[in-house]
Amino acid sequence: AKPGLSWLTKHVKNLGFGDDERDDDGSGAADDDDEVAAAAADRLAGFGGLLSRKLRDEADEATEEANRKMAGARLAAAEKRKAEDKNWRDTQAKREDLPAHGMRREVLECIENGRASVVSGATGCGKTTQVPQYVFENAVRLGRGGECSVIITQPRRLSAIAVAERVAQERCERIGDTVGYSIRLESRQSSNTRLLFCTTGILLRRLQSDPDLRGVSHVIVDEVHERDLLSDFLLVILRRLAARREDFRLVAMSATVNAELFKGYFERVVPGECGCVEIPGRTFPVAEYRLEDAIEATGYVCEPDSEFALGADGKPQGGGGGGRTFNPLSGGGARRSKAMAAVYDSLARTAEMGDITEETRAMYPGYSDNTLRCLQTVDEEKINMELIEMLVQLIADEYEDGAILIFLPGMAEIRGLHERLASSLDDVEKRFILIPLHSTLSSEEQRLTFSKPPPGVRKVVMATNIAETSITIDDVVFVIDSGRVRETQYDPASRMSSLVTAWCSRASSRQRRGRAGRVREG
């Protein structure tokens, strides 16, 4: 036997390989070792594939671990370099001024001690921008920066972009480096991104191809109180993921969240206790005025035949020009009788509206007779464009500088008010900048909302509930809230969903109110 293969021959024979290849008379002994080795190679070929895959996986894991350590060291070095930058120090001083800074230790303990947690905080406390940074900075301080990858979901594209840009500014970085965002058809992120702000749909799409979210350490679901089909579905999936992965942390965050409700929801599936922490708010005083105050201040008069009066058909009075005019009293018979009855009913309603009831006087004491008559006449279910127009003019003429944010239910109302203001406000081109804000605008058009107008020019932003949460328009001082929102509702009788205009919730009203007191009194 060949000296180099004698050990292999011995073990292969013990395993029973190669016996069929030998002659009964022992001939071919010189080639015995080669034949046995060939037979062993054939038999072991399958095991070799498994072995190579295992070695490849181990090599990949070792490479990933080395990359994580290198990334952690690089992030730690970058944080140390920032400490020497004056802009960084100034920014950190502003961050320390926020109420969230005083609760930093409690927030981190709550998140790290359980797989699921709930963070609530009043409007203006800084939770949206600060909590993700606290998680990341703590990981870098502990030498685990390379293992930290935080995804923060936002309900709308505008808030995802605005918050990402704000956090990047606070970290003295360019967007797309450590801080990035991803929305439909637009993304600013890189391999270095550790804080990724995205919409709910983007994260759901990623979960389709990566159910375990490999490489992601934390998911923060912001504005969790905005319940819709996508956000509820996302919470179901993330709750199961938190139950599977010990190294994964799920955080539900909102200003108006019911902490106990979500705590019970998570604890039914996720092992361990779900922690809750509440951050106190710091908003500036906001003076709140109601419909009756707006009517009293503007002197608005709602005529009984106005399109905004009770019983009106919602169409402008006076008819259109040029076309044939239809006279309902022409002709005879049943049609004339019906039209006459409608006229008498209208006159009777006008007389009734002119008389102020004792109930109205008791409900609104201290207001003028004109305001009380208007309150009896006006239809609160309709978006009163006339009153909004008069309010904008009043604010522009008699109040200090500051942007006006008007909440409307949809794009049609925004377009209608925009046209109305553009045609009726005094010196509109010199004194006002009218900015529509809704979800169909591009990201660049939506960014105009945050631009600062020249001195002497007042910015008027007409927005849907896209401006309700997460974003801060620094110069907003006045908020006009129509109290309405357009939402999809399911009708069990017809078994169909429809887009309807409804009253917004109290939580939404508080959020809208808070837009006026973020940076100054409003």
Buried (B, 14 or more C-beta within 10 A) or exposed (E): BEEEBEEBBEEBBEEEBBEEBBEEEEEEEEEBBBBBBBBBEEBEEEEEEEEEEEEEEEEEEEEEEEEBBEBBEEBBEBBEEBEEEEEBEEBBEEBEEBBBBEBBEBBBEBBBEBBBBBBBBBBBBBBBBBBBBBBBBBBBEEEBBBBBBBBBBBBBBBBBBBBBBBBBBBBBBEBBBBBBBBBEEEBBBEEBBBBBBBBBBBBBBBBEEEEEBEEBBBBBBBBBBBEEEBBEEBBEBBBEBBBEBEEBBBBBBBBBBBBEEBBEBBBEEBEBBBBBBBBEBBBBEBEEEEBBEBBBBBEBBBBBBBBBBBEBEEEEEEEEEEEEEEEEEEEEEEEEEEBEEEEEEEEEBBEEBEEBEEEBEEEBEEBEEBBBBBBBBBBEEBBBBBBBBBBBBBBBEEEEEBBBBBBBBBBEBBBBBBEBBEEBBEEBEEBBBBBBBBEEBEBEEBBBBBEEBEEEEBBBBBBBBBBBBBBBBEBBBBBBBBBBBBBEEEEEEEEEEEEEBEBBBEBBBBBBBBBBBBBEEB
